[in-house]
Amino acid sequence: MRLAMTLAFVFLTACGGGASKHEVRIPKGAGGVGFLPLLVMEKYQLIEKYADVKVRWMDLGGPAAMNDALLSSSADFISAGPPAFLTLWDKTRGSANVEGVAAMTSMPMYLNTNVQHLKKLDDITDQDKIAVTSIKVSIPAIIMQMYAQQKYGPAQATRFDKFTVSMAHPDAVVALLSGSAGITAHFSSPPFHQRERKDPRIRTILNSDDVMGGSTTFTMISTTSKFRQENPQIFAAVLKALEEANRMIVADKNMAADLLVTSEGGGLTREEIVEVLNDPHIKFTTTPEHVMKYAEFMAASGSIKNRPGSWKDLFFSEIHGVPGS
């Protein structure tokens, strides 16, 4: 009897019956079109397709929260904009060594307002508040610093910082449309931008592509060197899953729109989301675009201490074959 039980245990162990799958924790991000590839990866279990792993998708968004999650080992991969990533990359040199896995999307952000006196960013007053996903480290925060430097010189780069407040996109949409919380402007991303612009009172006074001089990475995925080193198959699976998710979105925008509407709602219909996805300024690509422009500005302004020599210094070697910038 004992021999039979022992043989049964050996058989089950050999077949994997006694082993538990490695769990990978990934936050879903701040929402919107920029994080749509993550929703596709979750819905169609694309990471599990390429690795024998259990994926736990976490309802967590915002650049600062993402960075904290990775540093505290509460998450294994995170997705955010290049400025938040660069802050983490710089902070972890010689320790966790966070680097980019790949870009995820490229698209503009739009500064929308509900008041008549704001014709341009320069018109802002002490009575105005600009909602951004995170002060100091978000794309809007850095974009406004770059705009200020270009127009007023390096000493005035933080000119608009004092007007910003941290707020999640869905909350900022509500605040801007209702005129609550003192919010008079919101640096918005698709589809939140399109939702706001449905209201005739809302105008766009600036977009990030104008400041950056062209198409720019909006969201990207990163992890620590330790995780990549210890889990090469999972790392490769995440990259393959991201590439497949992007291909699926491009090939079937109706599917992608349905997924976004179901997941987030946001006041837009499937047809309106498809129209957003058809915008040529919105790209689903793993190729980093203009990330070095952010890095050079942040290094020059003292936001980061380490200046990368090229975009390849910021990303793991698996993505070095693409024509990044």
C-alpha positions in Angstrom: 0.0 0.0 0.0 2.8 2.4 1.0 4.7 1.5 -2.2 1.6 2.2 -4.3 1.1 5.6 -2.6 4.8 6.5 -3.2 4.6 5.5 -6.8 1.4 7.6 -7.2 3.1 10.6 -5.7 6.1 10.3 -8.0 3.8 10.0 -11.0 1.9 13.1 -10.1 5.0 15.1 -9.4 6.5 14.1 -12.7 3.3 15.1 -14.5 3.3 18.5 -12.7 0.4 17.7 -10.5 2.2 18.8 -7.4 3.7 22.0 -8.9 2.1 25.5 -8.9 2.5 27.8 -11.8 4.6 30.9 -11.5 2.4 33.9 -10.9 3.1 37.2 -12.8 1.5 40.4 -11.6 0.8 43.2 -14.1 -1.2 46.4 -13.4 -3.7 47.3 -16.1 -2.6 51.0 -16.1 -4.4 54.3 -16.2 -6.9 53.2 -18.8 -7.8 54.4 -22.2 -6.5 53.6 -25.7 -2.9 53.7 -24.6 -3.4 50.6 -22.3 -5.7 48.7 -24.7 -3.0 46.2 -25.6 -3.0 45.1 -21.9 -6.8 44.5 -22.1 -6.3 42.3 -25.2 -3.5 40.4 -23.5 -5.7 39.7 -20.5 -8.9 38.9 -22.5 -7.2 36.4 -24.9 -4.6 35.1 -22.4 -1.8 35.9 -24.7 1.0 35.6 -22.1 -0.3 32.2 -21.1 -0.2 31.2 -24.8 3.6 31.6 -24.8 4.5 30.5 -21.2 3.2 28.1 -18.6 2.3 30.9 -16.2 -0.5 32.4 -14.2 -1.1 36.1 -14.8 -2.8 38.3 -12.2 -4.0 41.5 -13.7 -4.2 44.3 -11.1 -6.5 47.3 -11.1 -3.8 49.9 -10.6 -3.0 53.0 -12.7 -1.1 56.2 -12.6 2.7 56.6 -13.1 3.6 57.2 -9.4 1.6 54.2 -8.2 3.1 52.0 -11.0 6.6 52.9 -10.1 6.0 52.2 -6.4 4.4 48.9 -7.2 7.5 47.7 -9.2 10.0 49.0 -6.6 8.1 47.3 -3.7 7.9 44.0 -5.7 4.1 44.2 -5.7 4.2 44.0 -9.5 6.5 42.3 -12.0 5.9 44.4 -15.1 4.4 48.0 -15.3 3.3 50.2 -18.0 3.5 54.0 -18.0 4.7 56.9 -20.1 8.3 57.6 -20.9 8.8 60.4 -18.2 7.7 58.1 -15.4 9.8 55.3 -16.8 12.9 57.5 -17.1 12.5 58.6 -13.5 12.5 55.0 -12.4 15.3 54.0 -14.8 17.4 56.8 -13.3 16.5 56.0 -9.7 17.4 52.3 -10.0 20.8 52.5 -11.7 23.0 50.1 -9.8 20.2 48.5 -7.8 16.9 47.2 -9.4 18.1 48.3 -12.9 14.7 48.9 -14.4 14.7 49.0 -18.2 12.1 49.0 -20.9 10.7 45.8 -22.4 9.2 47.6 -25.4 7.0 50.5 -26.4 3.3 49.8 -26.4 1.6 52.8 -28.2 2.4 56.1 -29.7 -0.2 58.9 -29.7 -0.7 62.6 -28.7 -2.1 64.0 -25.6 -4.4 67.0 -25.7 -4.8 69.9 -23.3 -8.5 70.6 -23.2 -10.2 73.5 -21.4 -13.7 74.6 -20.4 -13.1 78.3 -19.9 -12.9 81.1 -22.5 -9.9 82.9 -21.1 -7.6 80.0 -21.9 -6.7 80.5 -25.6 -3.2 79.0 -25.0 -1.3 77.5 -22.0 0.3 80.9 -21.4 -3.1 82.4 -20.5 -3.4 80.4 -17.3 -4.2 82.2 -14.0 -4.0 81.4 -10.3 -7.7 80.5 -10.5 -7.0 77.6 -12.9 -6.2 74.0 -12.2 -4.9 71.5 -14.8 -5.7 67.8 -14.2 -2.8 65.5 -15.0 -2.4 61.8 -14.2 0.6 62.6 -11.9 2.4 65.8 -11.1 6.1 66.1 -12.0 6.6 62.7 -13.7 3.7 62.3 -16.1 3.8 63.0 -19.8 1.7 66.2 -19.5 3.9 67.5 -16.7 7.1 67.1 -18.7 5.4 68.3 -21.9 4.4 71.6 -20.2 8.0 71.9 -18.8 9.4 71.5 -22.3 6.9 74.0 -23.7 7.9 76.5 -21.0 11.6 76.0 -21.6 11.2 76.5 -25.3 9.2 79.7 -24.8 10.6 81.2 -21.7 14.1 79.6 -21.2 15.5 76.9 -19.0 15.0 78.9 -15.8 11.3 79.0 -16.4 10.9 75.2 -17.2 8.7 74.6 -14.1 6.5 77.7 -14.8 3.3 75.7 -15.0 3.9 73.0 -12.4 2.0 74.9 -9.7 -1.2 74.8 -11.7 -1.3 71.0 -11.9 -3.2 68.5 -9.7 -3.1 64.8 -9.8 -6.3 63.1 -11.0 -7.2 59.9 -12.9 -8.5 60.4 -16.4 -12.1 59.3 -15.8 -12.3 61.6 -12.7 -10.8 64.5 -14.7 -13.3 64.1 -17.5 -16.2 64.4 -15.0 -14.6 67.4 -13.3 -13.9 69.2 -16.6 -17.4 68.6 -18.0 -19.2 69.5 -14.7 -16.9 72.4 -13.8 -16.2 70.8 -10.4 -13.1 70.7 -8.2 -11.9 73.9 -9.7 -10.6 72.0 -12.8 -10.5 74.3 -15.8 -8.2 72.2 -18.0 -7.3 68.5 -18.4 -4.3 67.1 -20.3 -6.2 64.2 -21.8 -5.5 61.1 -23.8 -7.8 59.1 -26.2 -10.6 58.2 -25.8 -11.0 60.6 -22.9 -10.1 63.5 -25.2 -12.8 62.5 -27.7 -15.3 62.2 -24.9 -14.6 65.8 -23.7 -14.6 67.2 -27.2 -18.2 66.0 -27.7 -19.1 68.9 -25.4 -19.2 72.1 -27.5 -17.8 74.1 -24.5 -14.5 72.2 -24.6 -11.6 73.4 -26.7 -8.1 72.0 -27.3 -5.3 74.5 -26.8 -2.2 72.3 -27.1 -1.1 68.8 -28.0 2.0 66.9 -27.1 3.0 66.1 -30.7 3.4 69.8 -31.4 5.8 70.2 -28.5 7.7 66.9 -29.3 7.9 67.6 -33.0 6.2 64.4 -34.1 4.9 61.0 -33.2 6.0 60.0 -29.7 5.7 56.9 -27.4 2.8 57.3 -25.1 2.9 54.0 -23.1 5.6 51.4 -22.7 6.3 48.3 -20.5 9.2 47.9 -18.2 10.6 45.5 -15.6 13.7 44.9 -13.5 16.9 43.3 -14.7 16.5 40.7 -11.9 13.1 39.6 -13.1 14.3 39.3 -16.7 17.4 37.4 -15.6 15.5 34.9 -13.4 12.5 34.5 -15.8 13.8 34.7 -19.4 10.9 32.6 -20.7 8.2 34.8 -19.1 10.0 37.9 -20.3 10.0 36.6 -23.8 6.3 35.6 -23.5 5.3 39.1 -22.4 7.1 40.6 -25.4 5.5 38.1 -27.8 2.1 38.7 -26.2 2.4 42.5 -26.6 3.4 42.1 -30.2 0.4 39.9 -30.9 -2.0 42.1 -29.0 -0.9 45.1 -31.1 -1.4 43.1 -34.3 -4.9 42.0 -33.2 -5.9 45.6 -32.5 -4.8 46.8 -35.9 -6.4 43.8 -37.7 -9.8 43.9 -35.8 -10.7 47.4 -34.5 -14.3 46.3 -33.8 -13.0 43.7 -31.4 -10.7 46.2 -29.8 -13.4 48.9 -29.5 -15.9 46.4 -28.0 -13.3 45.4 -25.4 -12.6 49.0 -24.4 -16.2 49.9 -24.2 -17.0 46.9 -22.1 -14.0 47.5 -19.8 -14.3 51.2 -19.3 -17.4 52.7 -20.9 -16.5 56.3 -20.8 -19.5 57.7 -22.7 -18.3 56.6 -26.2 -19.9 54.1 -28.4 -18.2 51.2 -30.3 -18.4 53.3 -33.5 -16.8 56.3 -31.9 -14.0 54.1 -30.4 -13.4 52.6 -33.9 -13.1 56.1 -35.3 -10.5 56.9 -32.6 -8.5 53.7 -33.4 -8.6 54.7 -37.1 -6.8 58.0 -36.3 -3.4 57.9 -38.1 -1.8 59.6 -35.1 -2.6 56.6 -32.9 -0.2 53.7 -33.4 0.1 50.3 -31.7 3.8 49.7 -31.9 6.7 48.2 -29.8 9.1 50.7 -31.4 10.2 53.5 -29.1 9.7 56.9 -30.6 11.3 60.1 -29.3 12.0 58.6 -25.9 15.5 60.1 -26.0 14.0 63.5 -26.4 12.3 63.1 -23.1 15.6 61.7 -21.6 17.7 64.6 -22.9 15.3 67.2 -21.6 15.0 65.5 -18.2 18.8 65.2 -17.9 19.4 68.8 -18.8 16.8 70.0 -16.4 18.1 67.9 -13.5 15.0 65.6 -13.3 17.3 62.6 -13.8 21.0 62.4 -12.9 22.1 59.8 -15.5 22.0 60.7 -19.2 21.6 57.7 -21.5 23.8 57.6 -24.6 21.1 56.3 -26.8 17.6 54.8 -26.6 19.2 51.4 -26.4 20.6 52.2 -23.0 17.0 52.4 -21.8 15.7 49.2 -23.2 16.6 45.5 -22.9 18.4 44.0 -25.8 15.5 42.0 -27.1 14.0 45.1 -28.7 17.2 46.7 -30.0 16.5 45.5 -33.5 13.7 48.0 -34.1 14.4 51.6 -35.5 13.9 53.3 -32.2 14.6 56.9 -31.1 
